[in-house]
Amino acid sequence: MGMDHRLALFHLVLLFFVTCQVSPSPRNQQFEDYRNSADKWLSIVNRKLEQAANRHAILSWQIHTNRTAEAVNELSKEERARSKFNAELCEERKRWAVELLSRTQQRMMARLCHGTQLNENQTKTLVETTTRLQAIYSEAVVNVAGHNYTGESEIKDVMAKTRDYSTLLEAWSGWRNAVGPPSKELFHRMIEINNLGVQAAGLHDTSELWKKELGIDNLEKVVDDLYATVRPLYVQLHAFVRGRLSAIDKTGVVHSDRPIPAHVLGNMWAQNWEPLLPLLLPNTAALSGAEEATLVLRKRFSSFNQLVEVAQDFFLSLGFQPLPSSFWTRSQFVRPNDGRKPVCHGSATDFYSKEDVRLMMCGEINEDDFYTLHHEMGHLYYFLAYSHQPFLFRSGASSAFHEAIGDTIIYAAMTTQHRLRLGFLSTNTNNKDQEIVDLLRQALVKIPILPFSLALEKWRWGVMAGQIKPNEYNQVWWKFKLKYQGIVPPIERSEKDFDPASKFHIISNTPYIRYFLSSILQVQIFQALCESSQQGPRFGKPLNQCDIYGSIKAGNRLREMLSLGSSHPWNVALKVLTHEENPKIDAQPLMDYYQPLHKWLVMENRRLNYTVGFH
């Protein structure tokens, strides 16, 4: 992009006068003219970046829905062109005296060159590498008990539905054998290329870039302190789950005083233990309705589209507008039956074109996908809320905020009141028993992801910084798994294995500490929305009993925050919700929410003499 030479000269002359203090200060008109020129330049830049982002989203969508060599080649060319364009923008940006610009202009300038800076060949290699990694992941076939399962969406169902430990072990190890070894060298190459790109931008490694994006000083200390607040709840939950599994295990797989084998927790990655609920609370009257949620959904709905409509309904009840008609025609809700092998990991995409937002899923009518839809809806409505912003501000206040919004709604949708509204529960259960069952169900989903995400990202930060070498990838991975999650591999592992690749966010190079922060933030946001509805502890009602469905006041406050996009720092966005002067990410609302369950777990573990702790 060229720049008028007279304008460039004006920039240099003005900067000379300011820095050399030949004149005390430029006249107001000079400042105004300079900032108007910056506005015009930034307007052009935003428009061009938006067009490039739209092209990239279209090509990425094509690959994710139907990977072909032609589509991969087109995306590679687009990535190279985008990289070249970004490099040119960064050079142009250097010509501006940023200190003379308005605060909004300065924020835009700062966001212009905050990513990796790769040359054309590096970009081409990176696209080829990441595309190959995702193909390995989405096309992996695992044979379990004589049946073939393709990709994450199919094999994770085996882990959730099966309680036979030998079958679980076959699925757990089969998935890791299929995706791990073929991905290790490709992963290492991806890390190296990304590090070259951030080093060209003046940073040490990619982890530094990712931490910087979140806008939190001393991020590692912050997350450690947050986890120190939550860890007592996780340790009690871990002890109760281990004790119950050990008590009913007749095979000797689970021991009451040892770390839990990773394959028995109802999830491929041991980050969501909700499928274990019937084992943990057998013959509980309050549990009978809880097991029926999937059956209720399947009885009531004949298509997945109807499930999407129910998830949308929660946002409509808060005063949000219906999703655009193009969403319903362009999204992929279920696995296609024409032989294509899409990337089935649930995701929402902004196409940066009018109101083009889409959902990618290989969904099934079940409770898990029902709540996944609520999460993805959060992304979609965030996209739409800030769509009026210039491109450089069309993102969340931080990536953690983007992840938090949908899960805030999940908290609201998982309350006893809303589950009754949906017909998931009967009305003849004891309120106290029901409260514990519902809190335990939520905790099994929400709490294990905290140590899981901490272990994953601390491992990856170490890899990116060069502190963890390829010949110790797997060893250190399981070291962190034990330290934070209290789990161990069910069979011997070695450096021939590459178990991190079993998680999509590793092979897609998606930052993960955002999910840790999101898990804290979502309860903080939920509390703020409750208070805007005159509910919650300040109004004499436990936080876990807050019901915001249908609250226009809560919806208005949420929409106000979402509409800011990234035009302000995250703490300003949080202030819109909490009305606190200097808000910080705070784990106390989460502990308050689960306080009745935490107290119950401590008492149960003492009563049953379950061992607490795993070191």
C-alpha positions as CSV (number, residue, x, y, z in Angstrom):
1,M,0.0,0.0,0.0
2,G,1.6,3.3,-1.1
3,M,1.6,6.5,0.9
4,D,1.5,10.0,-0.4
5,H,5.1,11.4,-0.2
6,R,3.8,14.9,0.9
7,L,1.9,13.2,3.8
8,A,5.0,11.2,4.7
9,L,7.1,14.3,4.7
10,F,4.6,16.0,6.9
11,H,4.8,13.1,9.4
12,L,8.5,13.4,9.6
13,V,8.6,17.2,9.9
14,L,5.9,17.1,12.6
15,L,7.7,14.4,14.5
16,F,11.0,16.4,14.3
17,F,9.3,19.5,15.8
18,V,7.8,17.6,18.6
19,T,10.8,15.5,19.6
20,C,13.3,18.3,19.2
21,Q,11.0,20.7,21.0
22,V,11.7,23.5,18.5
23,S,8.1,24.5,19.1
24,P,6.5,23.9,22.5
25,S,3.6,22.0,20.8
26,P,2.0,21.8,17.4
27,R,-1.0,24.0,16.8
28,N,-4.4,22.3,17.5
29,Q,-5.1,22.3,13.8
30,Q,-1.9,20.4,13.1
31,F,-2.9,17.7,15.6
32,E,-6.4,17.6,14.1
33,D,-5.1,17.3,10.5
34,Y,-2.6,14.6,11.6
35,R,-5.2,12.6,13.4
36,N,-7.6,13.0,10.5
37,S,-5.0,11.6,8.1
38,A,-4.4,8.7,10.5
39,D,-8.2,8.1,10.5
40,K,-8.3,7.9,6.7
41,W,-5.3,5.5,6.6
42,L,-6.7,3.3,9.4
43,S,-10.1,3.3,7.6
44,I,-8.4,1.9,4.4
45,V,-6.4,-0.6,6.5
46,N,-9.5,-1.8,8.3
47,R,-11.4,-2.3,5.1
48,K,-8.6,-4.2,3.4
49,L,-8.0,-6.4,6.5
50,E,-11.7,-7.2,6.7
51,Q,-11.7,-8.3,3.1
52,A,-8.6,-10.4,3.6
53,A,-10.2,-12.0,6.8
54,N,-13.3,-12.8,4.8
55,R,-11.3,-14.6,2.1
56,H,-9.4,-16.5,4.7
57,A,-12.6,-17.5,6.5
58,I,-14.2,-18.8,3.3
59,L,-11.1,-20.9,2.3
60,S,-10.7,-22.3,5.9
61,W,-14.4,-23.2,5.9
62,Q,-13.9,-25.1,2.6
63,I,-11.0,-27.1,4.0
64,H,-12.8,-27.8,7.3
65,T,-16.0,-29.0,5.5
66,N,-14.3,-30.7,2.5
67,R,-10.5,-30.9,2.5
68,T,-9.2,-31.1,-1.1
69,A,-5.7,-30.5,-2.5
70,E,-7.1,-27.5,-4.5
71,A,-8.6,-25.9,-1.3
72,V,-5.3,-26.4,0.6
73,N,-3.4,-24.8,-2.2
74,E,-5.7,-21.8,-2.4
75,L,-5.5,-21.3,1.4
76,S,-1.7,-21.5,1.2
77,K,-1.6,-18.8,-1.5
78,E,-4.0,-16.6,0.5
79,E,-1.9,-17.0,3.7
80,R,1.2,-16.0,1.8
81,A,-0.5,-12.9,0.3
82,R,-1.9,-12.1,3.8
83,S,1.6,-12.4,5.3
84,K,3.1,-10.1,2.7
85,F,0.3,-7.6,3.2
86,N,0.7,-7.6,7.0
87,A,4.5,-7.1,6.6
88,E,3.8,-4.0,4.4
89,L,1.4,-2.7,6.9
90,C,3.9,-3.0,9.7
91,E,6.4,-1.0,7.7
92,E,3.7,1.7,7.0
93,R,2.9,1.8,10.7
94,K,6.4,2.8,11.5
95,R,6.0,6.1,9.7
96,W,3.4,7.3,12.2
97,A,4.2,9.2,15.4
98,V,1.9,7.0,17.5
99,E,2.3,9.3,20.5
100,L,0.6,12.1,18.6
101,L,-2.5,10.0,17.9
102,S,-5.7,9.6,19.9
103,R,-6.1,6.8,22.4
104,T,-8.4,4.9,20.0
105,Q,-5.9,5.3,17.1
106,Q,-3.0,4.2,19.3
107,R,-5.0,1.1,20.3
108,M,-5.6,0.3,16.6
109,M,-1.9,0.8,15.7
110,A,-0.9,-1.5,18.6
111,R,-3.2,-4.2,17.2
112,L,-1.8,-3.9,13.7
113,C,1.5,-5.8,14.2
114,H,1.0,-7.9,17.3
115,G,1.2,-11.3,15.6
116,T,3.8,-13.5,13.8
117,Q,5.8,-12.0,10.9
118,L,6.6,-14.8,8.5
119,N,8.1,-14.7,5.0
120,E,6.4,-16.3,2.1
121,N,8.2,-19.7,2.3
122,Q,7.6,-19.9,6.0
123,T,3.9,-19.2,5.6
124,K,3.6,-21.8,2.9
125,T,5.3,-24.4,5.1
126,L,3.2,-23.5,8.1
127,V,-0.1,-23.8,6.2
128,E,1.0,-27.2,4.8
129,T,2.1,-28.4,8.3
130,T,-1.1,-27.3,10.2
131,T,-3.3,-28.7,7.4
132,R,-1.6,-32.0,7.6
133,L,-1.9,-32.1,11.4
134,Q,-5.6,-31.4,11.2
135,A,-6.1,-34.1,8.5
136,I,-4.4,-36.7,10.7
137,Y,-6.7,-35.7,13.6
138,S,-10.0,-35.6,11.7
139,E,-9.4,-38.7,9.6
140,A,-7.9,-41.0,12.3
141,V,-9.7,-44.3,12.5
142,V,-9.7,-46.3,15.7
143,N,-10.9,-49.9,16.0
144,V,-12.6,-50.7,19.3
145,A,-14.2,-54.1,19.9
146,G,-14.3,-54.8,16.2
147,H,-16.0,-51.4,15.3
148,N,-14.3,-48.6,13.5
149,Y,-14.6,-45.0,14.8
150,T,-13.6,-42.0,12.7
151,G,-12.4,-38.8,14.2
152,E,-12.8,-37.1,17.6
153,S,-16.6,-36.9,17.6
154,E,-17.1,-40.7,17.3
155,I,-14.4,-41.9,19.6
156,K,-15.2,-39.5,22.4
157,D,-18.7,-41.1,22.6
158,V,-17.2,-44.4,23.4
159,M,-15.3,-42.9,26.3
160,A,-18.5,-41.2,27.6
161,K,-20.9,-44.1,27.2
162,T,-18.8,-47.2,28.0
163,R,-18.0,-48.3,31.6
164,D,-16.1,-51.4,30.7
165,Y,-12.5,-50.6,31.5
166,S,-10.9,-52.9,28.9
167,T,-13.0,-51.2,26.1
168,L,-12.1,-47.8,27.5
169,L,-8.4,-48.7,27.5
170,E,-8.7,-49.9,23.9
171,A,-10.3,-46.6,22.8
172,W,-8.0,-44.4,24.9
173,S,-4.8,-46.0,23.6
174,G,-6.1,-46.5,20.1
175,W,-6.9,-42.8,19.7
176,R,-3.4,-41.8,20.9
177,N,-1.7,-44.4,18.7
178,A,-3.6,-43.1,15.7
179,V,-2.9,-39.4,16.1
180,G,0.2,-39.2,18.3
181,P,3.3,-40.7,16.5
182,P,2.4,-39.2,13.0
183,S,2.0,-35.8,14.5
184,K,5.1,-35.4,16.6
185,E,7.5,-34.1,14.0
186,L,4.9,-32.0,12.4
187,F,4.1,-30.4,15.7
188,H,7.7,-29.7,16.4
189,R,8.0,-28.0,12.9
190,M,4.9,-25.9,13.6
191,I,6.4,-24.7,16.9
192,E,9.7,-23.8,15.2
193,I,8.1,-21.8,12.4
194,N,5.8,-19.9,14.7
195,N,8.7,-19.0,16.9
196,L,10.6,-17.7,13.9
197,G,7.6,-15.5,13.2
198,V,7.3,-14.0,16.7
199,Q,11.1,-13.5,16.9
200,A,10.9,-11.4,13.8
201,A,8.3,-9.3,15.7
202,G,10.8,-8.8,18.5
203,L,9.5,-11.5,21.0
204,H,11.3,-14.5,22.4
205,D,8.8,-17.2,21.5
206,T,5.2,-17.8,20.8
207,S,4.2,-18.3,24.5
208,E,5.3,-14.6,25.1
209,L,2.9,-13.5,22.3
210,W,0.1,-15.6,23.6
211,K,0.5,-14.3,27.2
212,K,0.7,-10.7,25.9
213,E,-2.6,-11.1,24.0
214,L,-4.5,-11.6,27.2
215,G,-3.4,-8.2,28.6
216,I,-2.7,-9.5,32.1
217,D,0.6,-8.6,33.8
218,N,2.5,-11.6,35.4
219,L,0.0,-14.0,33.8
220,E,1.6,-17.1,35.2
221,K,1.5,-15.8,38.7
222,V,-2.1,-14.7,38.2
223,V,-3.3,-18.2,37.0
224,D,-1.3,-19.9,39.8
225,D,-3.0,-17.7,42.4
226,L,-6.4,-18.2,40.9
227,Y,-5.9,-22.0,40.9
228,A,-4.7,-21.9,44.5
229,T,-8.1,-20.5,45.4
230,V,-10.0,-23.2,43.5
231,R,-7.7,-26.2,44.2
232,P,-9.3,-27.2,47.5
233,L,-12.6,-27.8,45.7
234,Y,-10.9,-29.9,42.9
235,V,-9.0,-32.0,45.5
236,Q,-12.2,-32.8,47.3
237,L,-14.0,-33.6,44.0
238,H,-11.0,-35.8,42.9
239,A,-11.1,-37.7,46.2
240,F,-14.8,-38.3,46.1
241,V,-14.7,-39.6,42.4
242,R,-11.6,-41.8,43.1
243,G,-13.2,-43.2,46.3
244,R,-16.5,-44.0,44.6
245,L,-14.8,-45.6,41.5
246,S,-12.5,-47.6,43.8
247,A,-15.4,-48.9,45.8
248,I,-17.3,-50.2,42.8
249,D,-14.3,-51.4,40.8
250,K,-13.9,-55.2,40.9
251,T,-10.9,-55.3,38.6
252,G,-8.3,-53.5,40.7
253,V,-7.8,-50.7,38.1
254,V,-8.7,-47.8,40.4
255,H,-7.1,-47.6,43.9
256,S,-8.4,-45.3,46.6
257,D,-5.0,-43.9,47.5
258,R,-3.3,-43.5,44.1
259,P,-3.7,-41.2,41.1
260,I,-6.6,-42.0,38.9
261,P,-5.9,-43.9,35.6
262,A,-6.7,-41.4,32.8
263,H,-9.1,-43.6,30.9
264,V,-11.8,-44.2,33.5
265,L,-13.1,-40.7,33.9
266,G,-15.7,-40.6,31.2
267,N,-13.8,-38.4,28.8
268,M,-10.9,-38.9,26.3
269,W,-8.8,-36.2,28.0
270,A,-10.1,-36.5,31.6
271,Q,-11.3,-32.9,31.4
272,N,-15.1,-33.6,31.8
273,W,-16.2,-36.2,34.3
274,E,-20.0,-35.7,34.0
275,P,-20.7,-39.1,32.4
276,L,-19.7,-40.6,35.8
277,L,-22.6,-39.0,37.7
278,P,-24.8,-42.2,37.8
279,L,-21.9,-44.1,39.2
280,L,-21.2,-41.5,41.9
281,L,-24.7,-41.2,43.2
282,P,-26.5,-44.5,42.6
283,N,-30.1,-45.0,43.6
284,T,-30.5,-41.3,44.4
285,A,-34.1,-40.1,43.8
286,A,-32.9,-36.7,42.6
287,L,-30.7,-38.4,40.0
288,S,-33.5,-40.3,38.2
289,G,-34.5,-37.3,36.2
290,A,-30.9,-36.2,35.5
291,E,-30.2,-39.4,33.5
292,E,-33.1,-38.7,31.3
293,A,-32.0,-35.4,29.7
294,T,-30.8,-37.0,26.5
295,L,-33.9,-39.2,26.3
296,V,-36.1,-36.1,26.8
297,L,-34.3,-34.3,24.0
298,R,-34.5,-37.3,21.6
299,K,-38.2,-37.7,22.4
300,R,-39.0,-34.0,21.8
301,F,-36.8,-33.3,18.8
302,S,-36.4,-35.1,15.5
303,S,-33.6,-33.0,14.0
304,F,-30.5,-31.3,15.3
305,N,-31.7,-28.0,13.9
306,Q,-34.4,-28.0,16.5
307,L,-31.8,-28.3,19.2
308,V,-30.0,-25.3,17.8
309,E,-33.2,-23.4,18.0
310,V,-33.6,-24.2,21.7
311,A,-30.1,-23.0,22.4
312,Q,-30.8,-19.8,20.5
313,D,-34.0,-19.4,22.6
314,F,-32.0,-18.7,25.7
315,F,-30.4,-15.6,24.0
316,L,-33.7,-14.5,22.6
317,S,-35.1,-14.6,26.1
318,L,-32.4,-12.1,27.1
319,G,-33.5,-9.7,24.3
320,F,-31.0,-10.7,21.6
321,Q,-32.2,-10.8,18.0
322,P,-32.6,-14.1,16.1
323,L,-29.5,-15.3,14.2
324,P,-29.5,-14.3,10.6
325,S,-31.1,-16.5,8.0
326,S,-27.8,-17.2,6.4
327,F,-26.6,-18.9,9.6
328,W,-29.3,-21.6,9.1
329,T,-28.4,-22.3,5.5
330,R,-24.6,-22.1,5.6
331,S,-23.7,-23.8,8.8
332,Q,-22.9,-27.5,9.2
333,F,-24.8,-29.0,12.1
334,V,-24.4,-32.7,11.5
335,R,-21.9,-35.0,9.9
336,P,-22.5,-35.1,6.1
337,N,-23.5,-38.5,4.7
338,D,-21.8,-38.0,1.3
339,G,-18.4,-39.3,2.2
340,R,-16.7,-36.0,3.2
341,K,-14.5,-36.0,6.3
342,P,-15.0,-32.6,7.9
343,V,-13.3,-31.3,11.0
344,C,-16.0,-32.2,13.5
345,H,-14.7,-30.3,16.5
346,G,-17.5,-27.8,17.4
347,S,-16.6,-24.3,16.4
348,A,-18.1,-20.9,15.5
349,T,-16.8,-18.8,12.6
350,D,-17.1,-15.1,11.9
351,F,-16.8,-14.4,8.1
352,Y,-16.5,-10.6,8.6
353,S,-19.1,-10.0,5.9
354,K,-22.4,-8.4,6.9
355,E,-24.0,-10.9,9.3
356,D,-22.3,-14.1,8.0
357,V,-21.6,-16.2,11.1
358,R,-21.6,-20.0,11.0
359,L,-21.5,-23.1,13.2
360,M,-19.4,-26.2,12.5
361,M,-20.5,-29.4,14.2
362,C,-21.1,-33.1,13.7
363,G,-23.8,-32.8,16.2
364,E,-26.1,-35.5,17.7
365,I,-29.2,-35.1,19.8
366,N,-27.8,-35.6,23.3
367,E,-27.2,-33.5,26.4
368,D,-23.5,-32.9,25.8
369,D,-24.0,-31.4,22.3
370,F,-27.0,-29.5,23.7
371,Y,-24.7,-27.6,26.0
372,T,-22.0,-27.3,23.4
373,L,-24.5,-25.4,21.3
374,H,-25.0,-22.9,24.1
375,H,-21.2,-22.4,24.3
376,E,-20.9,-21.8,20.5
377,M,-23.9,-19.5,20.6
378,G,-21.9,-17.3,22.9
379,H,-19.3,-16.9,20.2
380,L,-21.9,-16.2,17.5
381,Y,-23.7,-13.5,19.4
382,Y,-20.3,-12.0,20.4
383,F,-19.4,-11.8,16.7
384,L,-22.7,-10.1,15.9
385,A,-22.6,-7.7,18.8
386,Y,-19.3,-6.2,17.8
387,S,-19.8,-6.4,14.0
388,H,-20.3,-2.6,13.8
389,Q,-16.7,-2.1,15.0
390,P,-13.8,-1.5,12.6
391,F,-12.0,-4.7,11.8
392,L,-9.1,-4.1,14.3
393,F,-11.7,-4.1,17.1
394,R,-13.7,-7.0,15.8
395,S,-12.6,-9.5,18.5
396,G,-13.3,-10.2,22.1
397,A,-12.1,-8.0,25.0
398,S,-9.6,-11.0,25.2
399,S,-9.8,-14.6,24.0
400,A,-10.8,-15.6,27.5
401,F,-13.8,-13.4,27.3
402,H,-14.8,-14.9,24.0
403,E,-14.7,-18.4,25.6
404,A,-16.5,-17.2,28.7
405,I,-19.7,-15.8,27.2
406,G,-21.3,-19.1,26.0
407,D,-20.3,-20.9,29.2
408,T,-21.9,-18.2,31.3
409,I,-25.1,-19.1,29.5
410,I,-24.4,-22.8,30.2
411,Y,-24.3,-22.0,33.9
412,A,-27.7,-20.3,33.5
413,A,-29.0,-23.2,31.4
414,M,-27.8,-25.9,33.9
415,T,-29.6,-24.4,36.9
416,T,-32.3,-26.6,38.5
417,Q,-34.9,-24.0,37.6
418,H,-34.1,-24.1,33.9
419,R,-33.7,-27.9,33.8
420,L,-37.2,-28.1,35.2
421,R,-38.3,-25.7,32.5
422,L,-36.8,-27.9,29.8
423,G,-38.5,-31.0,31.3
424,F,-35.1,-32.6,32.3
425,L,-36.2,-33.1,35.9
426,S,-39.3,-34.1,37.7
427,T,-40.8,-31.8,40.3
428,N,-41.2,-34.3,43.1
429,T,-37.6,-34.5,44.3
430,N,-36.1,-33.2,47.6
431,N,-34.8,-29.6,47.0
432,K,-31.6,-30.2,49.0
433,D,-30.8,-33.5,47.3
434,Q,-31.6,-31.9,43.9
435,E,-29.3,-29.0,44.6
436,I,-26.3,-31.3,45.4
437,V,-27.0,-33.5,42.3
438,D,-27.2,-30.4,40.0
439,L,-24.1,-28.8,41.5
440,L,-22.2,-32.1,41.3
441,R,-23.2,-32.5,37.7
442,Q,-21.9,-28.9,36.9
443,A,-18.8,-29.4,38.9
444,L,-17.9,-32.6,37.0
445,V,-18.0,-30.6,33.8
446,K,-16.6,-27.3,35.0
447,I,-13.9,-28.0,37.7
448,P,-11.7,-30.7,36.1
449,I,-11.0,-28.4,33.1
450,L,-9.1,-26.0,35.4
451,P,-6.1,-28.3,36.2
452,F,-6.4,-29.8,32.8
453,S,-5.9,-26.5,31.0
454,L,-3.2,-25.5,33.4
455,A,-1.2,-28.7,32.8
456,L,-1.7,-28.4,29.0
457,E,-0.6,-24.8,28.7
458,K,2.3,-24.9,31.1
459,W,3.6,-27.8,29.1
460,R,3.2,-26.0,25.8
461,W,4.7,-22.8,27.2
462,G,7.8,-24.8,28.1
463,V,7.9,-26.4,24.7
464,M,7.7,-23.0,22.9
465,A,10.3,-21.4,25.2
466,G,12.7,-24.3,24.4
467,Q,12.7,-25.5,28.0
468,I,11.1,-28.9,27.1
469,K,12.9,-30.7,24.4
470,P,11.3,-33.1,21.8
471,N,13.0,-36.1,23.5
472,E,11.1,-35.4,26.7
473,Y,7.7,-34.2,25.4
474,N,5.7,-37.1,26.7
475,Q,7.5,-37.6,29.9
476,V,6.9,-33.9,31.0
477,W,3.4,-34.0,29.7
478,W,2.5,-36.8,32.1
479,K,4.5,-35.1,34.9
480,F,2.2,-32.1,34.6
481,K,-0.8,-34.3,34.4
482,L,0.0,-35.9,37.7
483,K,1.0,-32.6,39.4
484,Y,-2.2,-30.7,38.4
485,Q,-4.8,-33.4,37.6
486,G,-3.8,-36.3,39.8
487,I,-4.1,-38.7,36.9
488,V,-1.6,-41.2,35.3
489,P,-1.6,-43.1,32.0
490,P,-3.3,-46.5,32.2
491,I,-0.4,-48.1,30.3
492,E,3.3,-47.5,30.0
493,R,4.1,-44.5,27.8
494,S,7.4,-43.5,26.1
495,E,8.8,-40.9,23.8
496,K,7.7,-42.9,20.8
497,D,4.2,-41.8,21.9
498,F,3.0,-38.2,21.6
499,D,0.0,-38.0,23.7
500,P,-0.5,-34.2,23.6
501,A,-1.6,-34.6,20.0
502,S,-4.7,-36.4,21.2
503,K,-6.2,-32.9,22.0
504,F,-7.4,-30.8,19.0
505,H,-6.1,-27.5,20.5
506,I,-2.5,-28.9,20.4
507,I,-2.5,-29.8,16.8
508,S,-4.4,-26.7,15.8
509,N,-2.1,-24.5,17.8
510,T,-5.0,-22.9,19.7
511,P,-4.0,-21.1,22.9
512,Y,-5.6,-22.9,25.9
513,I,-5.0,-20.8,29.0
514,R,-8.0,-18.8,27.8
515,Y,-10.2,-21.7,28.8
516,F,-8.7,-21.6,32.4
517,L,-9.4,-17.9,32.7
518,S,-12.8,-18.3,31.0
519,S,-13.8,-21.0,33.6
520,I,-13.2,-18.4,36.3
521,L,-14.6,-15.4,34.4
522,Q,-17.9,-17.1,33.4
523,V,-19.0,-17.4,37.0
524,Q,-17.9,-13.8,37.7
525,I,-20.0,-12.7,34.7
526,F,-22.9,-14.9,35.7
527,Q,-22.9,-13.2,39.2
528,A,-22.9,-9.8,37.6
529,L,-25.9,-10.7,35.3
530,C,-27.7,-12.2,38.4
531,E,-27.2,-8.9,40.3
532,S,-28.5,-6.9,37.3
533,S,-31.6,-9.1,37.7
534,Q,-31.8,-8.4,41.5
535,Q,-30.7,-12.0,42.3
536,G,-27.6,-13.5,43.9
537,P,-26.0,-13.2,47.3
538,R,-26.4,-9.4,47.5
539,F,-30.1,-10.0,47.3
540,G,-30.3,-12.8,49.8
541,K,-30.3,-15.7,47.3
542,P,-27.5,-18.3,46.7
543,L,-25.7,-17.7,43.4
544,N,-26.4,-21.3,42.2
545,Q,-30.1,-20.6,42.5
546,C,-30.1,-17.6,40.2
547,D,-32.3,-17.9,37.1
548,I,-31.7,-15.2,34.4
549,Y,-33.8,-16.8,31.7
550,G,-36.0,-14.1,30.3
551,S,-34.2,-11.2,32.1
552,I,-34.0,-8.3,29.6
553,K,-31.9,-6.3,32.2
554,A,-29.3,-9.0,32.2
555,G,-29.3,-9.2,28.4
556,N,-28.9,-5.4,28.0
557,R,-25.9,-5.3,30.3
558,L,-24.3,-8.3,28.5
559,R,-25.0,-6.9,25.1
560,E,-23.4,-3.6,26.1
561,M,-20.2,-5.4,27.1
562,L,-20.2,-7.6,24.0
563,S,-20.6,-4.6,21.7
564,L,-17.3,-3.1,22.8
565,G,-15.3,-5.9,21.0
566,S,-11.7,-5.2,21.6
567,S,-12.0,-1.4,21.5
568,H,-11.1,-1.2,25.2
569,P,-9.0,-3.3,27.5
570,W,-10.6,-6.3,29.1
571,N,-11.0,-4.7,32.5
572,V,-13.0,-1.9,31.0
573,A,-15.3,-4.5,29.5
574,L,-15.6,-6.3,32.8
575,K,-16.4,-3.0,34.5
576,V,-19.5,-2.6,32.3
577,L,-20.8,-5.8,33.9
578,T,-19.6,-5.6,37.5
579,H,-19.7,-1.8,37.9
580,E,-16.5,-2.2,40.0
581,E,-13.9,0.6,39.7
582,N,-10.9,-1.6,39.1
583,P,-12.2,-5.1,38.4
584,K,-9.9,-8.2,38.4
585,I,-10.5,-11.8,37.4
586,D,-11.7,-13.3,40.7
587,A,-12.2,-17.0,41.6
588,Q,-14.3,-16.2,44.7
589,P,-17.6,-16.2,42.8
590,L,-16.9,-19.7,41.5
591,M,-16.1,-20.9,45.1
592,D,-19.3,-19.2,46.3
593,Y,-21.4,-20.9,43.6
594,Y,-20.1,-24.4,44.6
595,Q,-20.0,-23.7,48.3
596,P,-22.9,-26.1,49.2
597,L,-21.2,-28.9,47.1
598,H,-17.8,-28.2,48.6
599,K,-19.1,-28.5,52.1
600,W,-21.0,-31.7,51.1
601,L,-17.9,-33.2,49.5
602,V,-15.7,-32.6,52.6
603,M,-18.3,-34.3,54.8
604,E,-18.8,-37.2,52.5
605,N,-15.1,-37.8,52.1
606,R,-14.7,-37.8,55.9
607,R,-17.7,-40.1,56.4
608,L,-16.5,-42.6,53.8
609,N,-12.9,-42.3,54.9
610,Y,-11.7,-41.4,51.4
611,T,-8.1,-40.4,50.9
612,V,-7.8,-36.7,49.9
613,G,-4.8,-35.6,47.7
614,F,-2.7,-37.2,45.1
615,H,1.0,-36.3,45.8
